[in-house]
Amino acid sequence: MESESDQIGQNIEAVRGFYVREEQKISPSQRLLERISGFTGRPGFLGFILIFVALWILTNVVLHQFGIAGFDPAPFFWLQGIVGLGALLTATVVLTKQNRLAKLAEQRAHLDLKVTLLTEQKTAKLIDLLEELRRDMPSVKDRHDPEAIALQKAMSPDRVLAALDERNSPDVPRRD
């Protein structure tokens, strides 16, 4: 029989193995996008953008003050284009990372559901065994327990999922 620390170690290794496998699935282009996302998601990047825009505008204004034609005079069409392109690229990078993380979260939720259903089945079996043991022991007074009878029956995962679908359906009025 396994000790509790062995079971904990196995569970930790299973979780770590899951994350290692998921990390190995990431393509080189996805890794690059996630590095870019990590950079653009920092407060320093906001500071960089603000400094870049301020220097761009200041340079063009100062050049204009000295009578030299600026490379992007007001209303700064080139700057608007650069900022717009940067926003588009940043949004695309963020959405790409979010899509990958959403798939990972969906896998975890699916695993959680499986574990929860398995736990429910095991709990029902334990209640069934305890009730059987209680009935078989001559020293324990036999009694009728409708709650224990109801709980010792394992729920059907299909019925649980169907009930969830029915409850979450926008067409069905909720009874809360």
N, C-alpha and C positions, 0 to 999 in steps of 0.2 A: 504494500500500500504506500502510496506517495505521501510524503510529508507536505505540510502546508507551504513551507518555503520552496519545495520543489515545484509545486503547482504555481506559486507566484512567479518563480523564475521562468517556468514554461510560458506563462501568460505574458510576461514582459518580453521574452524572446519572440513570441508570436506577433506582438504589437510592433516591436522593432523591425522584425522581418517584413511586416506589411509596409512600413514606411520606407524601408530599403528598396523593396520591389517597386513601390510607387516612384521613388527617386530615380531608379534605373530606367523607368519608362519615359522620363522626360527627355525630349529630343534636344540636340544642341541649339537649335533655333529658339526653342521654348526657354532654355536656360539663359540664353542671351537676353530674351525679352524680360525674363524675371529679374535679371541683374539691372537692366535699364529701369524696370518698375521699382526696384529697390532704391535706385539712385533718385528717381523722380519723386518718390514718395517721402523724401526727407525734407525737413524744414530748410536745410541749406539750399536745396534746389529752388525753393520759392525766393530766397534771398538772391540767388544767382539771376533768376528771371528779372526781379525788380532792378537789380544793378545794371543788367544788360539793357533793359528798356530805358532806364534813366540815362545811361551813358549814350545810347543811340540818339535820344532826343536832345540831350545836352550838346553832343558833338554837332548835330545838325543846326541847332540854334546858334552856337558859337561861330560856326563857319559862316552862317548867314550874317551875323553881326559884323564879321570882318570883310564882308562883301564877297565872300567865296561861295559859289553854289554848293549847297549841301548834297550829299549823295542820296538823301531821301528827305526832301523838304516836306514841311507840314502839308497835309495831314498824315504823313508818314505811311504811305501805302506799302512800301517794302516791309516796314516793321509790322504792320497789320498782317501781311501775308506770312511773315516768319512766325509771329505769335499764333496765328490761326493754324498753320501747319504743325507747329509744336503741340498745340492743344489736340489736334486730330490724332497725331502719333501717340501722345500720352494716353488719350482715351482708349485707343486701340490696344496699347500695351496693357493697360489696367484691365480691360475687358477680357483679354486673352488669359491673363493670370486668374481672374475671377472664374472664368469658365473651367479651368483645370481644377481650381480649389472647390468649385461647386460639385464636380464629378467625384472628387475625393470625399466630400461631405456626404454625398448620396450613398457612396459605398459604405461609409461608417454608419449611416442611419440604417441601411439595409442589414448590416451586421448586428447593430443594436436590436433591431426587430427580431432577428433570428435568435439571438441570445435571450431576449425577453420571452419569446414563445417557448423556447426550450426550458427556461426556468419555470414558466407556468406549468408546463407538462410535468416536470420533475416535482414541483410542489404538490400538484394534484396526486401524483403517485405516492408521495410521502404521506399525505393526508389519508389516502386509501389504505396504506399499510398500517398507519397508526390506528385507524378505525378497526381494521381487521384484528390487530393485536389487542385492542381494547375489548372486542367481542370475545376473543379466545381466552382472555385471562379470567379465571374464575374469581379472583379476589377483587376485581373491578366491577362495580355495579353497572349493568347494562342500561343504557339510556338512549332515547331517540334524540338525535341532533340533526335537524333539517339543514342547518348551515353547513355542517361538516359533510353531509351527503351531497349537497350542491357543489361544494368546493372540491370534492374528490374526483369530480368528473372533469377531465381535461377539455379545455375549449378547443374547438376546431379553428385552426389559423385562417382557413378560408371564410368561415362565418365571421370571425373578428374583422378581417379585411373588408368583407362585404358590408358589415355594419358601419365601419369607418367611412367607406365610400358613400354609403347612403346618407350618413350624418353630414358629411362634408359637401354633398351635392347641393349646388345653389338652387335647384328646382324643388327640393324637398324642404318644407317648412320645419324649422327646428323646434323641438320641445324642450326648452331649457327652463 
